Amino acid sequence: MRSVRLRILVSLLVLAIAAIGGWQLWPVQRDENRTIAVGTTDAVTSLDPAGAYDAGSWALFSNVFQSLLTFEPGGAAPVPDAARSCAFADKALVVYRCTLREGLRFPSGREVSGADVQYSFNRVRRINADVGPAALLDTLQSVSAGGLTVSFRLSRPDATFPFKVATGVGAIVDRTKYPTNRLRTDGGADGTGPYVLTAYKDQQARLAPNGAYQGAAQGARNPVLMRYYKNSAELEKAWKTRQVDVATRTLPPSTLAGLSPSAPDQRVTEADSTETRNLVLDVRVGSPFHDRRVRQALAVLIKREKLVAEVYDDTADPLYSLIPAGITGHTTSFFDAYPKPDPQRARELLDEAGVTMPVRFTYGYAEGRGASTAEAAELKEQLEASGLFYVTTKAYEWSAFQQRYAEGKLNAYGVGWIGDYPDPDTFSGPLVGTGGSLDNGYSSERVDRLIQDSRRYEDRSLASADFKELQQVVAEDVPVIPLWQRKEYVLGSQAVGGAQYLSDGTGVFRLWQLEWI
C-alpha cells in the first residue's frame, strides 16, 4: 500500500512504559461519549474502497468497513471477521470459500448477503481505478455467491489470496449504495465496521461507534475525530496546541528524534516497522532510465547512510533490498551489487549506455509527506555532485502526484510503501510484478515467474528462496531503488489509552483500541 511478513516486529518500549508506572494496567473509568481526536498527515484519496490504495484511505477503511477476514494484533495469518469461516476448498489453492456471519447489517438496516461480497469484489475489478487496488486481485478469475456463502475461483494457485481478502481491497460495501461502474462521490460510506462514518468534510472524518458491529475486533468505545494535516509541521503544531489527543504518521524527523518516553505530558510508542521508501524509475522507451545501465549508475551513487542521518535524524534505517528487514526472505541485494558509492563505476556504466552526461531527469514527490522536500534536495545534491546527473525536483499535492505517476508522467519519483498484509508478497507483486501499482512500465518474465512460484506455498517459509532470487533480479534491473525503512512512532496524551495498539504492521489501523483513561 502506498505512503509484513511472516514475523511481525512490533516492539513497544516495555522498560519505558514500566518506568512511568504501568499505566495500561490501571483500572479505568471510561468516558464513552467524549471524542478522541487523532491527527495524521496521511491523506484520504477516496472514501470508496474501489478508488483508493494508500495508507490514509485504508486506515479509515479498517474502521468503517469489514472484510471477510482480518488480522489480530501482531498476527501472521488472517482470521475471520465478517466471515464465520474461510478456507481453500481444494489442495490446488484455486478455490477459496467463505461463509458469512449471520445477522450482519449495513447502517441502513439491510442485512449483508453473499451477493454484497460478490458485488464488492467484482466492482473493484470492473472500475479498475488508476489509483485503486484492483492490481491486488490479479489472480481472481470469478466470484460466485449463494445465500451467505461466497466462492472465489482463482486463475492460478495463490496461497496469499486470503491475505489480500483481509485488506481494504476486500471491503464489503452495500450494493444498493455504490454505483456498479463508477466511484461513489457523495461523501458517504456504508460499511459494517466498528465505526460509522457520520461526516467527512474540511479534512476531518467523524466516526461514531457502530453498536451493531459483529466481528473479530472489540467494539469501539469512543467517538473519534480524524484530522488530516497537509504536512508534518502542521501536525506538530496541532499536537503542541492539543488540537489532537493522538498524533501518528508523520511528525517531523527532528521532533521524533527528540522524543522521550519518560516525558510527563505524553505517552510515546516507538516500534519497529516495515514502512519503506523507494526511488521509482520509469523504464519505458523514451525515459532517461529506459537503459538498465543508467539505472544501475544511479543506484551506485546513492548514499543511504547520509540520507537517513541528515534528513531523518536516524529515525529510519538504510534499506538495501525490496523486502524490508524482519520479513521472511529479506536480503541485502542492493548492498551486494553496489557496496559503496562509486562515481567511477557510474561513469563507466553511462559510457557503456552511450548517453550524454549529465543525464537530465525530473524527480517528483508528494509535498508535505514527512521530510519529502528535504529528501528530494539531498538526493539531488548527491547525484549532481558526481557530475553525471542533473536533477529537477518537482513537488505535487498528493492526489495530483498519484495521478501523474499513474499516467507515467514522471521520470523518477519517491514513494513510501506500507505492507498491506504480513507476508513478503506485499513487497514484491504490487511493486515489481507486471501491471503492479508503481506504474513505471517495468515487466520481467523472470520476476513474474518467481512471484507466481512463491504463491504456491501455504507454508510461507518455503517461499524464501523465490523471494531471495527475486530481490537479486531487482537489484540487477533496478526498476526501483530501496532507500530506507522507518520506525513507527505514536504520541498520545496521558489521558488516552490504547495508542500503542493503533498500528502493528499487519495493515490494520485500530482506532477502536483508543479510550479515555
Order of alpha helices (4+ residues) and beta strands (2+ residues): alpha-beta-alpha-beta-beta-beta-beta-alpha-beta-beta-alpha-beta-beta-beta-alpha-beta-alpha-beta-beta-alpha-alpha-beta-alpha-alpha-beta-alpha-beta-alpha-beta-alpha-alpha-alpha-beta-beta-beta-beta
